[in-house]
Amino acid sequence: MAARTSPTERQRRVGVEVRKMRTSAGISAEKAAGLLGVDRAKISNIETGIRAISPERVRTLARNCDCRDEKYVDALAEMARPGQRGWWDRYRGSLPQGMLDIAELEGHAVRMRAAYSMHVPGLLQTSDHALAVFRVVVPQLPDHEVALRLAHRVERQRVLDGDRPPVFVAIVHEAALRMRFGGREVARGQLEHLLKKSEQDNVTLLVIPFDAGGFPGAGQTVLYAEGHVPQLDTVQLDSSHGPEFLHAETQLAKYRAHLDWMERIALSPSASCELIRSIANDL
């Protein structure tokens, strides 16, 4: 298979899992190369995501590594399946790779939990709200790039409305609900949209009120995307330099604990909606 010049986060993740499987079994790169019928350099490229690995070779390596978790091997082989392209590929070369990686992560997630302290979740933003957010970045974006990001955002949101949409639990701090991106009318429209989306069976909206006090990770935006098996879960964090993706077990456990804590102190879904209505009525 040809080498990639810029692997996606999902492709890199396959490589990370291949390396983890190999090293856990104490198999050298040279031995793995012999088992898979490739040269030593290709093993290194596979493990960094630069080269693809076929589902058949994933299974061959798993057998030789004595990996008996069939669900994990099946899920990893599916991740390695060639020809997987999504709608986000249309934006390749036009938008930052990190934005496409987030869309791909959401597109393959079985369940997502997300926590936001100062922003409304991207998957639940109105176009007017998103437009206002894109216009307050430094350096300022040209109009054509704002339009591209808005179009990409709208397409991302469709993941919640498909035939088999993932479960989405959004934990939003009251501070985010009181931000007035775009002014009063845009803010009111955004709050009304949240209430409407919360009626979907696959969407749960939880609000942390000001009086709930402190919690871990305050101020940090976290997306926890569950894969088809727990070993393939991913945490995505926002930063001013682009998204960061984490998947070490200690990191996953840390952010599961963060989100569990935040869910415990959040209002119930019905009480959350009541607070949202109250804030909207005050605008």
Secondary structure, 3 states (H helix, E strand, C coil): CCCCCCCCHHHHHHHHHHHHHHHHCCCCHHHHHHHHCCCHHHHHHHHCCCCCCCHHHHHHHHHHCCCCCHHHHHHHHHHHCCCCCCHHHHHECCECHHHHHHHHHHHHCCEEEEEECCCCCHHHCCHHHHHHHHCCCCCCCCHHHHHHHHHHHHHHHHHHHCCCCCEEEEEEEHHHHHCCCCCHHHHHHHHHHHHHHCCCCCEEEEEECHHHCCCCCCCCCEEEEECCCHHHCEEEECCCCCCEEECCHHHHHHHHHHHHHHHHHCCCHHHHHHHHHHHHHHC
